[in-house]
Amino acid sequence: MIGLMKERPPFVRFEEREMGLDPVATEKEGRPIPRVVVMACITSAGSKDEHEKPVDEWLLQIKAKALRGEYPIEWKNHFELQYSEWRKGNELPREGTPVKTWAMLTGEQRKRLIAIGVTTVEDLASYPDTNLSMIGIDGRYLRDTARGWINEAKDKGTNAKALADANVKIETQQEIIERLQERIQRLEARLDGGDEAPRRGPGRPRKSEEAA
């Protein structure tokens, strides 16, 4: 459960906002031109509170924190890529198993979860007790279902790895046995092939006697 409850990155979306007039564009066009600012709308995992910051300012802040080791570098990289894709008109999916395709939910449950920013099974599994009421009366049940589903998947992965490791060990041991068998066969062949010194026949004098 410790690994399951590790901190999840916040849910971030980007939105264009009009903030007053753009003085340079207004003077150039001779008519009021609004100043458009892209805002990063940030919701911490398991929270209902959304905080907003100008995206350029926010990205600089998390980059500085990441360089100091105060912010996960993989989160920083993900949000930079997410913003880049958003500007191209693409929505970068959140890391994890999307609740949109999770077979354990009904269509109505999916809509409720997505409406409060819970877009992955992993986000649902890490949802805190204090905010379960945001999901609905079945919030605890859905969260526990998500945790059980993730644990089962981890157990299957662990068992599969253990089986693969055992197979590799068996194959290695078999190779060692085969090499030992080959060495034994070569040794037996040498012994059976008469590599030993020839024995003295009956009645044949010893070398010392022949020399005398």
C-alpha positions in Angstrom: 0.0 0.0 0.0 3.0 2.3 0.5 3.9 2.2 -3.1 0.3 2.6 -4.1 -0.1 5.8 -2.1 2.9 7.6 -3.5 2.3 11.2 -4.4 0.5 11.9 -7.7 1.2 15.0 -9.9 -1.5 17.7 -9.8 -4.1 17.9 -12.5 -3.3 20.8 -14.8 -5.3 22.4 -17.6 -4.6 25.5 -19.6 -7.0 28.3 -20.4 -6.8 31.6 -22.3 -8.0 34.6 -20.4 -8.6 38.2 -21.4 -6.9 40.6 -19.0 -7.3 44.2 -20.0 -5.9 45.7 -23.2 -2.7 45.0 -25.1 -1.3 48.5 -25.4 1.1 47.7 -28.3 -1.5 45.8 -30.3 -4.2 48.5 -29.5 -2.0 51.3 -30.7 -0.9 49.4 -33.9 -4.5 48.4 -34.9 -6.1 51.7 -33.8 -8.8 49.8 -31.9 -9.1 48.0 -28.5 -7.2 44.7 -28.6 -7.5 42.5 -25.5 -4.5 41.2 -23.7 -4.7 37.4 -23.8 -2.9 35.5 -21.1 -2.7 31.7 -20.9 -3.4 30.5 -17.3 -2.3 27.2 -15.8 -5.2 25.9 -13.7 -3.7 23.6 -11.1 -5.5 21.2 -8.9 -3.5 19.1 -6.4 -4.3 15.3 -6.5 -7.3 14.6 -4.3 -8.1 18.2 -3.8 -11.1 20.3 -5.0 -9.2 23.6 -4.8 -7.9 25.0 -8.1 -5.1 27.5 -8.2 -4.3 29.7 -11.3 -1.1 31.2 -12.4 0.1 32.6 -15.7 1.6 29.6 -17.4 5.0 31.2 -18.3 5.5 32.3 -14.7 4.4 28.9 -13.3 6.7 26.9 -15.6 9.6 29.1 -14.6 8.8 28.5 -10.9 8.6 24.7 -11.1 11.8 24.6 -13.3 13.7 26.5 -10.6 12.3 24.2 -7.9 13.2 21.1 -9.9 16.8 22.4 -10.3 17.0 22.8 -6.5 15.6 19.3 -6.0 12.3 20.6 -4.5 10.1 19.5 -7.4 10.0 16.2 -9.3 11.9 16.7 -12.5 9.6 14.2 -14.4 6.6 16.3 -13.4 8.3 19.5 -14.7 9.2 17.8 -18.0 5.6 16.4 -18.4 4.0 19.8 -17.8 6.3 21.5 -20.3 5.4 18.9 -22.9 1.7 19.1 -22.0 1.8 22.9 -22.6 3.7 22.5 -25.8 1.1 20.0 -27.1 -1.8 22.2 -25.9 -0.5 25.1 -28.0 -0.5 22.8 -31.0 -4.1 21.9 -30.3 -3.4 18.6 -28.8 -4.4 17.3 -25.3 -1.7 15.2 -23.7 -3.2 12.3 -21.7 -2.5 12.1 -18.0 -0.1 9.3 -17.0 -2.0 6.2 -15.8 -5.0 4.1 -16.7 -7.8 6.4 -18.0 -11.1 6.1 -16.2 -12.7 6.6 -19.6 -11.7 3.0 -20.6 -11.7 1.4 -17.2 -14.2 -1.5 -17.3 -14.9 -1.3 -13.5 -17.0 1.9 -13.8 -20.5 2.7 -15.1 -20.9 5.6 -17.5 -22.4 7.7 -14.8 -19.5 7.1 -12.5 -17.0 8.0 -15.2 -18.8 11.3 -15.7 -18.7 12.1 -12.0 -15.0 11.3 -11.7 -13.9 13.3 -14.8 -16.0 16.3 -13.6 -13.9 16.6 -10.4 -10.6 16.0 -12.2 -10.1 12.3 -11.5 -9.1 11.1 -14.9 -7.0 8.0 -14.1 -7.4 4.9 -11.9 -4.2 5.9 -10.1 -5.7 9.3 -9.2 -8.8 7.6 -7.8 -6.7 5.1 -5.8 -4.8 7.9 -4.1 -7.8 10.0 -3.3 -7.7 11.1 0.4 -10.4 10.2 2.9 -11.2 13.9 3.6 -12.5 14.5 0.0 -14.2 11.2 -0.8 -17.6 13.0 -0.5 -16.7 14.9 -3.7 -17.0 11.6 -5.6 -20.4 10.7 -4.1 -21.8 8.2 -1.7 -19.9 5.4 -3.4 -16.6 7.3 -3.2 -14.9 4.9 -0.7 -16.1 1.9 -2.7 -14.7 3.2 -6.0 -11.4 4.2 -4.4 -11.0 0.7 -2.7 -11.9 -0.9 -6.0 -9.2 1.1 -7.8 -6.7 0.1 -5.1 -7.6 -3.6 -5.3 -7.4 -3.5 -9.1 -3.9 -1.9 -9.0 -2.6 -4.3 -6.4 -3.9 -7.3 -8.4 -2.1 -5.9 -11.5 1.1 -5.5 -9.5 0.9 -9.0 -8.1 0.5 -10.4 -11.6 3.5 -8.5 -12.7 5.5 -9.7 -9.8 4.5 -13.3 -10.4 5.3 -13.0 -14.1 8.8 -11.6 -13.3 9.4 -14.4 -10.7 8.4 -17.0 -13.2 10.7 -15.5 -15.9 13.6 -15.3 -13.4 13.0 -19.0 -12.4 13.1 -20.0 -16.1 16.3 -18.2 -16.7 17.8 -19.9 -13.6 16.7 -23.3 -14.8 18.2 -22.7 -18.3 21.5 -21.6 -16.8 21.6 -24.7 -14.5 20.8 -26.9 -17.5 23.7 -25.4 -19.5 26.1 -26.0 -16.6 24.9 -29.7 -16.3 25.4 -30.2 -20.1 28.9 -28.8 -19.9 29.8 -31.0 -17.0 28.4 -34.1 -18.8 30.6 -33.3 -21.8 33.7 -33.0 -19.6 32.9 -36.3 -18.0 32.4 -38.0 -21.4 35.7 -36.7 -22.7 37.4 -37.9 -19.5 35.9 -41.4 -19.9 36.9 -41.5 -23.5 40.5 -40.7 -22.6 40.5 -43.5 -20.0 38.9 -46.1 -22.4 41.2 -45.1 -25.3 44.4 -46.4 -23.7 46.1 -43.1 -22.9 47.6 -44.8 -19.9 51.2 -46.2 -20.1 51.3 -49.8 -21.6 51.4 -52.6 -19.1 54.4 -55.1 -19.1 53.4 -58.4 -20.7 53.9 -61.8 -18.9 57.5 -63.0 -19.0 58.9 -59.7 -20.3 61.9 -58.5 -18.4 61.8 -55.2 -16.6 63.7 -52.3 -18.1 66.3 -52.4 -15.4 66.9 -56.1 -16.2 67.2 -55.4 -20.0 69.8 -52.7 -19.2 71.8 -55.0 -17.1 
